[in-house]
Amino acid sequence: MRPAVDVSVGFQPEPGSFGPVTQTDIVRFAGAAGDFNPLHHDADYVSRTGFRTVIAMGQLQAGILAGWLTDWCGVEHLRSFTVRFSAPVSLGDELQLSAEVIDVRTEDGVEVADLAVVARCGQTAVVHGTACIQRRSS
C-alpha cells in the first residue's frame, strides 16, 4: 500500500489534463456504463436538440477526474468523492483537472484532507465537487 500524501490547506496537486475527447472515448464509456442515450452517439438526433455535436456523459468526466485524483493520492486513501455536472463536454474538448486542499482534520481518529476538485474546459467548470482523502500526519 502506498503511503498517504502529506498535505496542508492550500496545497494543490500537479494539474492534469485529458483530451481531446473523441467519439471513441464516448462509445467506450457508453459500452462500459450501459448509457446509450442518443445524445452521446447519434449526430442526427443531436442536431435536433440544440447541441453542436454529441456530448460526453457526465460520468465520463467524473471518472476521468476521479482517476487523476487517485493516481496522485492512491485509491486506497480516497474516503469520499462527490461531483456535480455543470456544463456539457463535446467532441474535441480538452479537460483540465485540478484540486485544492480546503481543510485538514481528524475523523474517527484518522487524519484526513478535504479537497475541492474541478474539471474545466477552458474557463468553464464542467464538473466540480469534493473529495476526502486520508492524509499522512506531519
C-alpha positions as CSV (number, residue, x, y, z in Angstrom):
1,M,0.0,0.0,0.0
2,R,1.2,3.5,-0.9
3,P,1.8,5.9,1.9
4,A,-0.8,8.7,2.3
5,V,0.1,12.1,1.0
6,D,1.3,14.8,3.4
7,V,-0.7,17.9,2.6
8,S,-1.9,21.1,4.2
9,V,-4.6,23.7,3.5
10,G,-4.0,25.4,0.2
11,F,-1.9,22.6,-1.3
12,Q,-2.7,21.9,-5.0
13,P,-1.5,18.7,-6.7
14,E,0.1,19.0,-10.1
15,P,-2.8,19.7,-12.5
16,G,-3.8,17.1,-15.0
17,S,-5.4,17.1,-18.5
18,F,-7.3,14.8,-20.7
19,G,-8.3,15.0,-24.4
20,P,-9.3,16.0,-26.8
21,V,-12.4,13.9,-26.1
22,T,-13.1,11.6,-29.0
23,Q,-16.1,9.7,-30.2
24,T,-14.2,6.5,-29.3
25,D,-13.8,7.8,-25.7
26,I,-17.6,8.3,-25.5
27,V,-18.5,5.0,-27.2
28,R,-16.2,3.0,-25.0
29,F,-17.6,4.6,-21.8
30,A,-21.2,4.1,-23.1
31,G,-20.4,0.4,-23.5
32,A,-18.9,0.1,-20.1
33,A,-21.6,2.1,-18.4
34,G,-24.6,0.9,-20.5
35,D,-25.5,4.6,-21.2
36,F,-26.8,4.6,-24.8
37,N,-28.6,7.9,-24.7
38,P,-28.6,9.2,-28.4
39,L,-27.1,12.5,-27.2
40,H,-23.8,10.6,-26.8
41,H,-23.6,8.9,-30.2
42,D,-26.3,9.9,-32.7
43,A,-25.3,13.1,-34.6
44,D,-28.7,13.4,-36.4
45,Y,-30.5,13.2,-33.1
46,V,-28.2,15.7,-31.5
47,S,-28.7,18.2,-34.4
48,R,-32.3,18.4,-33.4
49,T,-31.6,19.2,-29.7
50,G,-29.6,22.4,-29.9
51,F,-26.2,20.9,-29.1
52,R,-23.5,21.5,-31.7
53,T,-22.2,17.9,-31.6
54,V,-22.6,14.7,-29.5
55,I,-21.9,15.3,-25.8
56,A,-20.0,13.1,-23.4
57,M,-21.9,11.7,-20.4
58,G,-21.1,13.4,-17.1
59,Q,-19.9,10.3,-15.5
60,L,-17.1,10.1,-18.1
61,Q,-15.7,13.4,-16.8
62,A,-16.3,12.4,-13.2
63,G,-14.4,9.2,-13.8
64,I,-11.5,11.0,-15.5
65,L,-11.4,13.4,-12.6
66,A,-11.5,10.6,-10.0
67,G,-8.8,8.6,-11.9
68,W,-6.5,11.6,-11.9
69,L,-7.1,12.3,-8.2
70,T,-6.4,8.7,-7.2
71,D,-3.4,8.4,-9.4
72,W,-2.0,11.2,-7.1
73,C,-3.3,10.2,-3.7
74,G,-3.8,6.5,-4.0
75,V,-7.3,5.0,-4.5
76,E,-6.8,3.2,-1.1
77,H,-6.7,6.6,0.6
78,L,-9.9,8.0,-1.0
79,R,-12.7,8.2,1.6
80,S,-15.4,10.1,-0.4
81,F,-15.9,11.7,-3.8
82,T,-18.9,13.7,-4.9
83,V,-19.5,15.7,-8.0
84,R,-22.0,17.9,-9.8
85,F,-22.2,18.3,-13.5
86,S,-22.3,21.9,-14.6
87,A,-21.8,22.1,-18.3
88,P,-21.7,19.7,-21.3
89,V,-18.5,18.3,-22.8
90,S,-18.4,18.0,-26.6
91,L,-16.2,16.1,-29.0
92,G,-12.8,17.8,-29.3
93,D,-13.0,19.4,-25.8
94,E,-9.9,19.1,-23.6
95,L,-10.3,18.8,-19.8
96,Q,-8.1,20.4,-17.3
97,L,-8.2,18.7,-13.9
98,S,-7.3,20.4,-10.6
99,A,-7.8,20.2,-6.8
100,E,-7.1,22.2,-3.8
101,V,-6.9,21.2,-0.1
102,I,-9.6,23.2,1.7
103,D,-9.4,21.6,5.2
104,V,-7.4,19.2,7.2
105,R,-8.9,17.5,10.2
106,T,-9.2,14.3,12.2
107,E,-12.2,12.0,11.5
108,D,-12.7,8.8,13.6
109,G,-9.1,9.1,14.7
110,V,-7.7,9.4,11.2
111,E,-6.0,12.4,9.6
112,V,-8.0,13.5,6.5
113,A,-7.9,16.3,4.0
114,D,-11.0,17.7,2.3
115,L,-10.4,18.9,-1.3
116,A,-12.3,21.0,-3.8
117,V,-12.0,19.2,-7.2
118,V,-12.8,20.5,-10.7
119,A,-12.6,19.6,-14.3
120,R,-12.7,22.5,-16.8
121,C,-12.9,23.0,-20.5
122,G,-11.1,26.4,-20.9
123,Q,-12.6,28.7,-18.3
124,T,-15.8,26.6,-17.9
125,A,-16.2,24.2,-15.0
126,V,-17.9,21.1,-16.4
127,V,-17.6,19.0,-13.2
128,H,-16.9,20.3,-9.7
129,G,-17.1,18.6,-6.3
130,T,-15.3,17.5,-3.2
131,A,-13.2,14.7,-2.1
132,C,-11.9,13.5,1.3
133,I,-8.6,11.6,1.4
134,Q,-6.6,10.1,4.2
135,R,-3.5,12.2,4.8
136,R,-0.2,11.4,6.3
137,S,0.3,13.0,9.7
138,S,3.1,15.6,9.7
